[in-house]
């Protein structure tokens, strides 16, 4: 069954598709290092800027977790995840944390 262009569900799906495309473009084509993680601190997605900055391939990053590359001085605070716990309590769909990562040692 074909849907008409004025069908509310079709319009919502098109808005969602366009929004996802904008996010993907912003995430993938920026010089700002960004990652998405799950609540277990596993990397779900990393952009090329993050990979370049820390010396990992994007595939390698996805096999790692945030604690594995977090600077030791920031590890306890980053694992606390209090802002993310509050996020769930208030039904927010995102949280932000700031900490340092340790870059992969460079091979010469």
N, C-alpha and C positions, 0 to 999 in steps of 0.2 A: 504494500500500500504506500503510495507516494504521499509525501506531506507537502502542503502548500508553503510558499515562502512566508506567508503571514501566520503560519501555525506557531503558537507561543513556544512550544517545545523546540521547534526548529530554530527559532530566534535565540532561545537560551543556549542551545547547543553551539550555535555559531558564535555567540558572545564568549562562551567558555573556550572554544577553539582559538579565537582571536587573543584572548587573555593568556592562554598557555603559550601561544606563539610569541607574544611580547615578552613573557617571562623568560622563555628559552633563549630568545635573542639577547636580552639584557644579561642573562647569566653567562651565556657562552661567548659573547663578543665584547667583554669588558676587560680592562687591564686591572681590575680590582679582583684580588684573590677571594674566591667564595667557595664554600662547601655546604652541602646539606647533610645532616646526620639524623639518625634515629635516636630514640630515647636510650638506647644501649651504647651510644657514642660511636656507632659504626658509620663510616662514610657511605652515603647513598649516592652522592654525586659530587664531583669536583670539577671546577672549570680549568681551562688551560692556564690561566694566570696563576692559580694556586699551584698547579703542577710545576710550572717554570720556577716560581718563587722558592719552592721547597725541594726541588730537585728530584721529584718522583714523576713517573708517568701517570697518566690518569688511571690506567688499569691497576697500577701498584697501589695508588691511594685507596681504591675501592676494596682492596684486600686488607686495609689497615683500619684501626680505630683511632679516634681522637687521642686517647691516653698514650698510644704508642708513639706519637710524634709531638706531644705537648711538652713544652719546656718543664723540667722537673720542679722549678720554683712555682709554677702555676698549676701543677697537676691537682693538688688538693682542692683548690677553688673551682677548677673546671669540672671536677667530678661531683662537687656538691650539688650542682644543678638546681639550687633553690629557685632561680627564676623560672626554670622549666616546670618545676613542680607547681609553682603558682599559676603558670600558664594553664595547666590542666584544671586547677581548681576554678579558674575564672573562664574556662572554656575558650581560651585563645588558641589560635592555630599556629602560633609561632613563638619563638623566644630568641633572644640574642645573648651571646656570651662573648666576652673579650678575653683572650689570653694569648700567650706567645707559643708558637710552634718551633720545634727544633728542625732545621733543615737537614737533609741527608748529607752526610759527609761527602765532600767532593773527591772524586778519584782523579789522580794526576797521571 
